[in-house]
Amino acid sequence: MKTKLLGNSDLHVSELCLGCLDFGTRLDRDASFKLLDTYYEAGGRFLDTANNYAFWAPNGVGGESEKMLGEWLRARGRRHDMTIATKVGAQPTHPGAGFEAAEGLAAHAIARAAEASLSRLGIDRIDLYYAHIQDDAVAQEETLSAFERLREDGKIRAIACSNHSLERIIAAKGISERNGWSSYCCLQQRYSYLQPMAGADFGPQKTIDSTLETYLQTSDMPLISYATLLGGAYETGVLPKAYDTVENRARLDRLRRAAQILGLTPSQAALAWARLSSGNVIPLLAASSAERLKQGIATLTVTAESLSSALGTD
């Protein structure tokens, strides 16, 4: 698996990132370790988690994924091989609550959460630290200065944002430049071959529209894509309500035909499209089994030329 420089950071990361959301909740230790081992054996070195994964799962309270990654890093002795990304801002402040009670991005919340994440992961520095969801109640100067203090203290290496609007991203860049602080090096957002209806509501999650996509490309800000496979919709053909349009059904038909030409499953074709769509996208690859993970990794052999030819005019 190839690596690439992540935006304005000094991080070199794998071209597919392993999403670890279900580790420690829906996936037990054996299943989590199997996926991590499979990814590592394929050359993968980029792991993505968050301090709130996965509080909504049965028996989950948040932090389970970080703990599981910490166990695997210690058991396999892999810390110095891996780029570890985690997030702050979306963990509920009390048990049983949801995103309405998220910890947010105030300086005190960031400082507290970073220490807890470092402890659960069993590491002394987070490689990539995300502002997880947009917090309009806190000035971005406060958030970014808190990240900068962590960076100066050697507790984080680079920063990024997730589920942020273009307006907030541009404003954050200006604040960082004016103060000489480290700036967001990438964005993690919903992104898939099929586009949602205008105005679709995904709660705290945000999608990539054409304006934001253009900004990312012109500013050399990589996108870490999630929800890339729309929960299996490419396989079942049953589109989520927010994606169920005449245009998307036609696009899905084209993708399925392209998959047949290339000898891929529809999900593999959608994953390959995301990686190749602009040359600056790193798909977040989550899987429930080693076999499905291997299917995702196998898409790295798909070229932009072959996919474009199979899709035709799309």
Phi, psi and chi 1 to 4 in degrees:
 res  aa     phi    psi   chi1   chi2   chi3   chi4
   1 MET       -  128.8 -165.1  178.8  -59.4      -
   2 LYS   -75.0  162.0  -64.5  178.3 -178.3  177.4
   3 THR  -119.3  162.2   60.3      -      -      -
   4 LYS  -146.1  152.5   58.9 -164.4  -57.9 -177.4
   5 LEU   -71.3  133.7 -176.4   65.3      -      -
   6 LEU   -91.6   93.1 -169.2   63.4      -      -
   7 GLY    55.4 -132.1      -      -      -      -
   8 ASN   -88.8    8.6   61.8   19.8      -      -
   9 SER   -88.0 -179.8   75.5      -      -      -
  10 ASP  -104.7   18.3   62.4   -6.6      -      -
  11 LEU   -88.1  131.4  -61.3  173.1      -      -
  12 HIS  -105.6  117.6  -74.6   82.0      -      -
  13 VAL  -122.6  160.3  -61.1      -      -      -
  14 SER   -69.8  153.3  -58.6      -      -      -
  15 GLU   -75.5  -10.4   55.3 -170.9  -29.0      -
  16 LEU  -127.8  133.0  -72.9  176.9      -      -
  17 CYS  -103.5  135.3 -179.3      -      -      -
  18 LEU   -85.1  117.8 -177.1   62.6      -      -
  19 GLY   -82.7  127.3      -      -      -      -
  20 CYS  -113.0   22.4  -55.6      -      -      -
  21 LEU   -53.4  -43.5 -178.0  148.1      -      -
  22 ASP   -88.2   -2.0  -73.0  -30.7      -      -
  23 PHE   -65.9  130.0  -68.0    3.4      -      -
  24 GLY    88.5   -9.3      -      -      -      -
  25 THR  -120.3  -86.7   48.9      -      -      -
  26 ARG   -68.9  -24.4  -66.0 -172.6  177.7   94.3
  27 LEU  -114.3  124.0  -64.0  174.3      -      -
  28 ASP   -78.9 -174.7   62.4   16.9      -      -
  29 ARG   -60.8  -46.6 -173.4  179.9 -169.6  -84.9
  30 ASP   -62.2  -45.6  -72.4  -14.9      -      -
  31 ALA   -66.6  -40.9      -      -      -      -
  32 SER   -64.5  -46.4  -60.3      -      -      -
  33 PHE   -62.3  -38.7  -87.8   41.7      -      -
  34 LYS   -62.3  -43.1  179.8   63.8  175.0  175.9
  35 LEU   -65.7  -43.4  -71.8  168.0      -      -
  36 LEU   -64.3  -42.1  -73.1  159.8      -      -
  37 ASP   -64.4  -42.1  -70.7  -18.8      -      -
  38 THR   -62.6  -45.0  -60.8      -      -      -
  39 TYR   -62.4  -45.8  177.3   69.9      -      -
  40 TYR   -62.2  -43.6 -175.8   85.6      -      -
  41 GLU   -64.0  -25.5  -71.2  161.5    6.6      -
  42 ALA   -84.6    0.9      -      -      -      -
  43 GLY    97.3    3.8      -      -      -      -
  44 GLY   -73.5  137.1      -      -      -      -
  45 ARG  -136.7   16.7  -60.5  -67.0 -174.8  -91.5
  46 PHE  -126.9  110.9 -171.7   17.3      -      -
  47 LEU  -112.7  135.9  -55.5  177.4      -      -
  48 ASP  -121.0  127.4 -179.4   89.4      -      -
  49 THR  -144.3 -169.5 -173.9      -      -      -
  50 ALA  -159.1  157.3      -      -      -      -
  51 ASN   -71.0  -14.2   68.1  -26.7      -      -
  52 ASN  -101.6    6.0   72.5  -32.3      -      -
  53 TYR   -82.9  126.6  -68.3  167.4      -      -
  54 ALA  -124.6   97.1      -      -      -      -
  55 PHE   -64.1  -22.2   74.4   82.0      -      -
  56 TRP   -86.4  -10.5   55.4   87.1      -      -
  57 ALA   -74.9  156.8      -      -      -      -
  58 PRO   -53.8  127.3  -26.8   35.0      -      -
  59 ASN    67.7   11.2  -58.8  -44.0      -      -
  60 GLY   -91.5  144.1      -      -      -      -
  61 VAL  -128.2   -4.8  -63.5      -      -      -
  62 GLY   102.3  143.5      -      -      -      -
  63 GLY    94.9  -12.4      -      -      -      -
  64 GLU   -63.5  -40.6  -68.8   85.7    2.3      -
  65 SER   -64.9  -45.0  175.1      -      -      -
  66 GLU   -60.5  -42.3  -71.1 -178.8  -29.2      -
  67 LYS   -61.1  -42.3  -72.0  179.1 -177.9  177.1
  68 MET   -65.7  -41.5 -171.7   62.0   68.7      -
  69 LEU   -62.7  -40.3  -72.9 -173.8      -      -
  70 GLY   -60.3  -41.4      -      -      -      -
  71 GLU   -61.6  -45.3  -73.2 -174.8   32.7      -
  72 TRP   -66.7  -42.4 -179.1   80.7      -      -
  73 LEU   -58.9  -42.2  -68.0  169.9      -      -
  74 ARG   -71.1  -44.5  -71.4 -170.6  -64.7  -87.1
  75 ALA   -64.4  -36.1      -      -      -      -
  76 ARG   -99.2   -9.7  -60.2  -68.6 -168.5  -99.1
  77 GLY    64.5   40.8      -      -      -      -
  78 ARG  -105.2    4.7  -60.1  -62.8 -170.5 -161.1
  79 ARG   -52.3  -46.8  168.7   60.4 -172.0  113.3
  80 HIS   -77.9   -6.7  -62.8  -65.6      -      -
  81 ASP   -89.0  -20.8  -65.7  -22.1      -      -
  82 MET  -108.5  146.1  -48.8  -56.4  -66.7      -
  83 THR   -95.9  119.1  -62.8      -      -      -
  84 ILE  -105.4  120.8  -50.7  -62.7      -      -
  85 ALA  -112.5  131.8      -      -      -      -
  86 THR  -139.0  178.2 -167.6      -      -      -
  87 LYS  -138.1  158.6  -50.6  179.6 -171.1   75.7
  88 VAL  -135.7  147.4   58.3      -      -      -
  89 GLY   123.7  -20.1      -      -      -      -
  90 ALA  -114.5    4.1      -      -      -      -
  91 GLN   -76.8  126.7  168.4   69.9   -7.0      -
  92 PRO   -60.3  147.5  -24.6   35.5      -      -
  93 THR   -82.1  -10.9   54.0      -      -      -
  94 HIS  -150.6  151.7   54.2  -85.0      -      -
  95 PRO   -57.5  139.9  -24.2   34.5      -      -
  96 GLY    88.4   -9.9      -      -      -      -
  97 ALA   -87.2  169.1      -      -      -      -
  98 GLY  -120.8 -154.2      -      -      -      -
  99 PHE   -65.8  -18.9  -70.0  110.3      -      -
 100 GLU   -65.6  -19.2   77.2  -74.1  -12.1      -
 101 ALA  -115.0   29.7      -      -      -      -
 102 ALA   -61.5  147.3      -      -      -      -
 103 GLU   -61.4  -29.0   64.1 -162.7  -26.2      -
 104 GLY    80.0 -172.2      -      -      -      -
 105 LEU  -119.6   30.0  -64.7  172.1      -      -
 106 ALA   -70.7  157.4      -      -      -      -
 107 ALA   -57.7  -43.5      -      -      -      -
 108 HIS   -66.2  -35.8   64.8   87.3      -      -
 109 ALA   -68.1  -40.7      -      -      -      -
 110 ILE   -64.5  -46.1  -69.3  172.2      -      -
 111 ALA   -61.4  -44.9      -      -      -      -
 112 ARG   -65.3  -45.3 -178.3  173.3   58.9 -115.6
 113 ALA   -66.3  -37.9      -      -      -      -
 114 ALA   -61.7  -44.0      -      -      -      -
 115 GLU   -62.1  -41.1  -66.7  -63.3  -21.4      -
 116 ALA   -66.7  -40.7      -      -      -      -
 117 SER   -65.5  -43.6  -72.0      -      -      -
 118 LEU   -58.4  -41.2  -72.1  166.3      -      -
 119 SER   -65.9  -46.9  177.4      -      -      -
 120 ARG   -64.9  -39.3  -75.4 -170.8  -68.3  -94.8
 121 LEU   -76.6  -19.5  -72.0  161.9      -      -
 122 GLY    70.3   35.0      -      -      -      -
 123 ILE  -127.3  165.8   59.8  178.9      -      -
 124 ASP  -105.1   -4.1   56.5   12.4      -      -
 125 ARG  -153.4  133.9 -177.1  169.7   66.7  165.1
 126 ILE   -87.2  128.4  -64.6  164.5      -      -
 127 ASP   -71.2  -45.1  -63.3  -51.1      -      -
 128 LEU  -135.4  118.8 -177.9   62.5      -      -
 129 TYR  -116.0  120.4 -155.9   30.2      -      -
 130 TYR   -98.0  141.3  -77.4   93.8      -      -
 131 ALA   -78.7  109.7      -      -      -      -
 132 HIS   -72.5  -49.4 -163.4  168.6      -      -
 133 ILE  -135.0  151.0   57.6  175.9      -      -
 134 GLN   -61.4  133.8 -174.2  165.4  -54.5      -
 135 ASP  -121.8   96.4 -175.8   -5.5      -      -
 136 ASP   -74.8   -9.8  -65.2  -36.1      -      -
 137 ALA   -85.7   -9.3      -      -      -      -
 138 VAL  -120.3  132.8  174.2      -      -      -
 139 ALA   -63.0  138.9      -      -      -      -
 140 GLN   -66.0  -25.8  -69.9 -156.9   97.9      -
 141 GLU   -57.6  -41.4  -73.7   87.8  -10.8      -
 142 GLU   -65.8  -46.2  178.7  176.5  -12.8      -
 143 THR   -60.9  -49.9  -62.9      -      -      -
 144 LEU   -68.2  -34.4  -68.3  164.0      -      -
 145 SER   -69.1  -33.5   65.4      -      -      -
 146 ALA   -66.2  -42.3      -      -      -      -
 147 PHE   -61.7  -41.4  -77.8  143.7      -      -
 148 GLU   -63.3  -39.1 -174.2   66.1   12.2      -
 149 ARG   -62.9  -41.1  -77.1 -167.4  -68.0  -85.9
 150 LEU   -63.8  -39.3  -71.9  173.7      -      -
 151 ARG   -66.0  -44.4 -168.0 -173.9   65.8   81.0
 152 GLU   -64.4  -30.3  -69.8  174.9  -12.9      -
 153 ASP   -81.5   -1.0  -69.8  -17.3      -      -
 154 GLY    78.0   16.9      -      -      -      -
 155 LYS   -94.1  -18.0  -65.9 -179.4  179.8  179.6
 156 ILE  -137.6  157.7   64.4  174.9      -      -
 157 ARG  -106.2  -42.7 -171.1  168.9  167.4 -175.0
 158 ALA  -146.4  160.1      -      -      -      -
 159 ILE  -122.9  156.7   61.3  170.4      -      -
 160 ALA  -151.0  173.3      -      -      -      -
 161 CYS  -131.4  158.9   59.5      -      -      -
 162 SER  -140.7  142.8  178.2      -      -      -
 163 ASN    56.5   47.9  -57.7  -53.6      -      -
 164 HIS  -118.0  149.5  -83.7   54.5      -      -
 165 SER   -79.1  159.9   67.7      -      -      -
 166 LEU   -58.1  -41.8  175.5   57.4      -      -
 167 GLU   -57.7  -44.5 -179.6 -177.4   19.7      -
 168 ARG   -69.4  -36.6  -63.2  -78.6  -74.8 -171.2
 169 ILE   -64.3  -46.4  -65.9  166.9      -      -
 170 ILE   -63.7  -42.8  -67.4  173.0      -      -
 171 ALA   -63.1  -41.8      -      -      -      -
 172 ALA   -62.7  -40.0      -      -      -      -
 173 LYS   -61.6  -43.4 -177.9  178.4 -179.2 -179.8
 174 GLY   -63.2  -41.8      -      -      -      -
 175 ILE   -61.9  -45.9  -67.9  166.4      -      -
 176 SER   -63.0  -42.4  -66.8      -      -      -
 177 GLU   -64.9  -42.6  -71.1  177.2  -12.4      -
 178 ARG   -65.5  -31.4  -72.6 -166.5  -62.6  -86.1
 179 ASN   -97.7   -3.6  -72.2  -79.6      -      -
 180 GLY    70.9   28.1      -      -      -      -
 181 TRP   -95.8  161.3  -63.2  -20.5      -      -
 182 SER   -63.0  140.4  178.9      -      -      -
 183 SER  -111.7  165.6   61.4      -      -      -
 184 TYR   -58.9  128.2  -67.9  142.0      -      -
 185 CYS   -96.3  -15.5   69.8      -      -      -
 186 CYS  -160.6  170.3   65.1      -      -      -
 187 LEU  -127.3  135.0  170.3   69.3      -      -
 188 GLN  -109.6  123.9 -173.6  172.1  136.2      -
 189 GLN  -153.7  161.4 -147.7  102.1  -42.9      -
 190 ARG   -61.9  133.0  -68.0 -177.4   65.6   98.5
 191 TYR  -161.7  126.9 -178.0   68.4      -      -
 192 SER  -152.9  166.1 -169.3      -      -      -
 193 TYR   -58.7  -40.1  173.6   72.5      -      -
 194 LEU   -88.5  139.4  -58.8 -179.2      -      -
 195 GLN  -102.4  138.0  -60.9  -63.4  -52.4      -
 196 PRO   -71.8  161.3   28.2  -35.0      -      -
 197 MET   -60.6  149.8  -59.7  175.7 -170.1      -
 198 ALA   -59.2  133.2      -      -      -      -
 199 GLY    81.7    5.7      -      -      -      -
 200 ALA   -59.9  137.6      -      -      -      -
 201 ASP  -103.4  116.6 -175.5    3.8      -      -
 202 PHE  -113.6   27.2  -63.1   99.1      -      -
 203 GLY    65.4 -132.0      -      -      -      -
 204 PRO   -73.5  -12.4   26.4  -35.0      -      -
 205 GLN   -76.4  143.7  -62.4 -178.2   -2.5      -
 206 LYS  -124.2  152.1  -64.5 -172.4 -176.9  -63.1
 207 THR  -107.7  171.8   60.1      -      -      -
 208 ILE   -98.3  119.9  -61.7  -67.3      -      -
 209 ASP  -102.1  178.2   60.5   18.9      -      -
 210 SER   -63.9  -34.8   58.8      -      -      -
 211 THR   -67.0  -45.3  -56.0      -      -      -
 212 LEU   -67.5  -38.5  179.7   49.8      -      -
 213 GLU   -61.4  -42.0 -173.7  171.5   11.9      -
 214 THR   -63.3  -41.9  -62.3      -      -      -
 215 TYR   -60.3  -45.8  172.7   81.0      -      -
 216 LEU   -60.0  -41.4  -64.5  177.3      -      -
 217 GLN   -68.5  -42.1  -68.0  171.7   -2.9      -
 218 THR   -76.3  -24.1   56.2      -      -      -
 219 SER   -97.6    3.6   64.1      -      -      -
 220 ASP    55.2   44.9 -167.9   30.7      -      -
 221 MET  -108.7  107.6 -170.8  175.9 -169.6      -
 222 PRO   -63.5  152.5  -19.2   31.8      -      -
 223 LEU  -108.6  128.0  169.8   66.4      -      -
 224 ILE   -98.4  109.5  -47.9  -64.0      -      -
 225 SER   -89.4  137.8   68.5      -      -      -
 226 TYR  -127.7  171.0   74.6   89.3      -      -
 227 ALA    56.7   29.3      -      -      -      -
 228 THR   -66.4  -31.0  -55.2      -      -      -
 229 LEU  -103.3    4.9  -58.9 -177.3      -      -
 230 LEU    49.9   43.5  -61.0 -178.6      -      -
 231 GLY    61.7   29.8      -      -      -      -
 232 GLY    93.2    5.5      -      -      -      -
 233 ALA   -62.9  -30.1      -      -      -      -
 234 TYR   -67.1  -27.8  -68.1  102.9      -      -
 235 GLU   -83.6  -45.6  -63.9  -60.6  -39.3      -
 236 THR   -79.0  -27.5   65.2      -      -      -
 237 GLY    80.1   -0.7      -      -      -      -
 238 VAL   -92.4  107.3  179.1      -      -      -
 239 LEU   -84.4  139.3  -60.7 -178.5      -      -
 240 PRO   -56.3  151.5  -21.8   33.0      -      -
 241 LYS   -52.4  -40.4 -175.1  176.5  179.6 -179.7
 242 ALA   -69.0  -13.0      -      -      -      -
 243 TYR  -114.6   -0.6  -67.7   83.1      -      -
 244 ASP   -84.3   83.2 -165.8    3.9      -      -
 245 THR  -126.3  162.5   64.9      -      -      -
 246 VAL   -60.1  -43.5  171.4      -      -      -
 247 GLU   -61.6  -43.8 -179.6 -177.8    1.7      -
 248 ASN   -68.0  -35.9  -85.8  -20.2      -      -
 249 ARG   -64.8  -36.5  -72.5 -165.3  -69.7  -87.4
 250 ALA   -68.6  -40.8      -      -      -      -
 251 ARG   -65.7  -38.3  -67.4 -159.5   77.7 -163.1
 252 LEU   -63.3  -40.3  179.0   57.7      -      -
 253 ASP   -59.9  -43.3  -73.5  -17.0      -      -
 254 ARG   -63.6  -41.7  -81.9 -162.4  -62.7  -83.2
 255 LEU   -64.3  -41.0 -176.2   77.1      -      -
 256 ARG   -65.5  -38.5  -71.9 -176.8  151.2 -172.5
 257 ARG   -64.9  -41.2  -72.7 -165.2  -62.8  -90.0
 258 ALA   -62.8  -40.1      -      -      -      -
 259 ALA   -60.4  -42.0      -      -      -      -
 260 GLN   -62.2  -43.2  -72.9 -176.2  -35.8      -
 261 ILE   -60.5  -39.5  -67.7  170.0      -      -
 262 LEU   -89.2   -4.9  -64.0  169.9      -      -
 263 GLY    72.4   33.8      -      -      -      -
 264 LEU  -115.3  163.9  -56.9  172.4      -      -
 265 THR   -80.7  160.1   67.8      -      -      -
 266 PRO   -56.8  -37.9  -28.1   36.8      -      -
 267 SER   -65.4  -40.0  -71.0      -      -      -
 268 GLN   -62.4  -41.1  -75.3  179.9  -51.0      -
 269 ALA   -64.3  -40.0      -      -      -      -
 270 ALA   -66.1  -38.6      -      -      -      -
 271 LEU   -66.9  -43.5 -176.5   64.0      -      -
 272 ALA   -62.4  -41.2      -      -      -      -
 273 TRP   -58.9  -45.3  178.9   88.3      -      -
 274 ALA   -60.3  -45.3      -      -      -      -
 275 ARG   -64.8  -35.2  179.6  175.7   61.5   86.4
 276 LEU   -98.6   -4.1  -60.8  167.7      -      -
 277 SER   -61.3  -35.6   58.0      -      -      -
 278 SER  -136.6   -8.1   72.1      -      -      -
 279 GLY    82.1   -0.8      -      -      -      -
 280 ASN  -131.5   32.6 -151.6   16.0      -      -
 281 VAL  -120.6  132.5  177.0      -      -      -
 282 ILE  -114.7  107.1  -61.4  174.6      -      -
 283 PRO   -68.9  142.8  -19.6   33.1      -      -
 284 LEU   -87.7  117.5 -161.8   64.2      -      -
 285 LEU  -105.3  111.5  179.7   57.2      -      -
 286 ALA  -112.9  145.3      -      -      -      -
 287 ALA  -150.0  153.6      -      -      -      -
 288 SER   -97.2   -8.1   57.5      -      -      -
 289 SER  -148.8  159.2   69.0      -      -      -
 290 ALA   -63.5  -35.1      -      -      -      -
 291 GLU   -64.3  -43.0 -176.1   56.0   38.6      -
 292 ARG   -67.6  -35.1  -70.3 -170.8  176.9 -177.9
 293 LEU   -64.3  -42.6  178.7   57.6      -      -
 294 LYS   -62.1  -36.8  -70.9  176.3 -177.9  176.9
 295 GLN   -62.5  -39.5  -70.3  177.1   -0.1      -
 296 GLY   -67.1  -43.9      -      -      -      -
 297 ILE   -63.2  -33.4  -66.8  169.3      -      -
 298 ALA   -62.4  -20.3      -      -      -      -
 299 THR   -71.1   -9.4   64.4      -      -      -
 300 LEU   -66.1  -15.6  -68.6  174.3      -      -
 301 THR   -83.0  -11.9   62.2      -      -      -
 302 VAL   -74.0  133.2  179.5      -      -      -
 303 THR  -101.2  159.0   65.1      -      -      -
 304 ALA   -61.8  -38.0      -      -      -      -
 305 GLU   -65.3  -45.5  -67.0   75.5   16.7      -
 306 SER   -68.0  -38.2   63.8      -      -      -
 307 LEU   -68.7  -44.1 -177.3   60.3      -      -
 308 SER   -60.9  -41.7  177.7      -      -      -
 309 SER   -63.6  -41.7  175.9      -      -      -
 310 ALA   -69.3  -34.7      -      -      -      -
 311 LEU   -77.0  -18.6  -76.9  169.8      -      -
 312 GLY    75.4 -125.3      -      -      -      -
 313 THR   -84.9   -3.9   58.3      -      -      -
 314 ASP   -66.5      - -165.0   25.8      -      -
